Amino acid sequence: MKKNTKDSLWVGACTGLMLAGLCFLGIYITHCFGEMPLGRFQLAFTWPLFFCCFSVGVYFFREYRNEGAVSVREAFSICLVATFTASLCFGLSVYTFFELNPEVFDKHQQMLFEFYNRSAKELGKELGAAETATLHQRLTATTCADIAQHESFKFLGIGVVFTLIVGLVFKKRKVIQVEA
């Protein structure tokens, strides 16, 4: 394994840890202000954090580890490793947060029921009574692990989209200076 490949994996892992930490800090701050941690404000700070963290990771690798150049493969690998690391760490932190704060988990589950009750009429038209009852039973059986898994997979989806964007944006060829 070349040194640059190993460096890109380390930079990607550190970027993912930074992203997961910042996103968890965001949901903790929203909880401290009395809002639902995984509610309506989550995507408002998650998307910019993804773009910023991925950009910083690829920029750091390009400028300080790879002499001013980065290939699309290296940028993709940094962002993909960051995505998988952030997804795993954020899912574990959400699970731990809900396990340590059962009242927050109960509020979140209550929010899910409120959403279900508001849209039950429309769901009943689309799905039918049996499927709607099954959905209600699944919501009742929701655990902390289910929510953490959902958040982890949501992170994977967002991360793959931003991997494509950032990987192409930061493609830069090494500039060779000619001395006169």
Buried (B, 14 or more C-beta within 10 A) or exposed (E): EEEBEEBBBBBBBBBBBBBBBBBBEBBEEBBEEEBBBBBEBBEEBBEEBBBBBBBBBBBBBBEEBBEEBBBEEBBBBBBBBBBBBBBBBBBBBBBEBBEEBEEBBEBBBEBBBEEBEEEBEEBEEEBEEEEBEEBBEEBEEBEBEEBBBBBBEBBBEBBEEBBEBBBEBBBBEEEEEEEE
